């Protein structure tokens, strides 16, 4: 029900600005609102409507900067968002999903943890 209300309010009061690679849609308000009741500081409201599950880590860095007024430049979804050759493609947080990172020996991978090597010395009070 709340998803329907969000989409209705967005349709009535929002103007679509763009879409990211995950299918999330970004909007600004059609009219400016005064910021902190000060008429000299007028800002539009910015928000995102998630394609699927509402998860903040699914917002790419450039869109995050735009949403939080760090950048006024609207990211181009067709442009490559990698700024440097050493950067990896953006991935949302995969914790709790089947694609989450699990090191060797993790119980969900079916492995066994390596035995302690004997270099651990427990603290004992004197």
N, C-alpha and C positions, 0 to 999 in steps of 0.2 A: 504494500500500500504506500509506504513512504517513497519508494522508487517512482511510483506514478505521480505523486505530488511533486517530487523534485523535478521530474521531466516537464510537468505542466507549468510550474513556476519558471523554469528555465525557458520554456517556449514563450511565455508571456513577457518576461522581463529581461531576457538575455539575448546577446548577439554573439553568434558563433565566430570564434577567432581562428581556430585551427584544430588539428587532430594529430596525435602522435602515432608512432609505429605500432603501439599496442591497441589502437582504436579508441583511446580516451578522447573525449571532446572538451575543448577549452572555450570558455565564454567570458564576456565582460557584460556589465550592466548597461542597459540602453541609456540610462541617465546617470549623471554623476551624483554622488551623495557627499555631504560634508563629512569630513574626517574628524572625529573627536569633537563634534559640535563647533568646529571652527570653520567659518565660511571661506576663509582664505586658503584653506588646504582642501581642495576638492580632488577626490580620487574615484575612479570607477572601481566597482567590486569585480574581482576575478575569481573564477571557480572552475572546477573540473567535474565532469560527469564520467565516471568510470564505465568502461565497456562491460566488464563482468564484475568480479568481486571488488569491493572497495578496499584497496590496499595502497597506502601511501608510497610504498617502495616501488609501485608500478609507474610512478611519474619520473620520466627521464630528467637528468640534471638541468638541461636548458629550459625545459618547461617549468621545473621547480623554481628556477631563478625568476622566470617571468611571473609566476603566480605570487611570489613573495616580494614583488617590486624591486628585486635586485637588478633586473634588466628590463628595459622597456622594449627591447627588440623581440619581436614575435618569432620564435624558432620556425624554420622551414622544415616541414616533415620530409620533403624530398631531398634535402641536403643531408650529407653525411654529418652526423653529430660528433664524430670523432675528430678531435682537434689535432691530435698527435699520432704518429705511427705506433707508438708503444701502448696506446690505449686499447683496451678490449671493448667489444660491443657491450652496451648496457644490458644488464639482466636484473629483473626484480628479485627481491629476497625469496629464496626457494625453501627456506626453513619450513618444515612440516609437510613438505610435498615429497612425492617419490623421487624428485630430481635433486633433493638436498644433498650437499656434500657429506659423504661418510668416509672417513679414513679407513685404511686397511685395519682389520681387526674389529671393526664395529660390529655389534651383535646383529644389527639388521642386515648387514651384508653377508652374514654367515661365517665370518672369520673368528679367529681367536686372538685375544690380546697377547702380545709378546710378554714373556716372563720378565720380571724385574732383574736387572743386571747385577745387583748387589752393590751399586754405588750409593745407595741411600743409607744414611745414618740417622736414625731417629734421635730427636733431642731428648736428653734425660736430665732432670734437675740434679744439681750437685748436693 
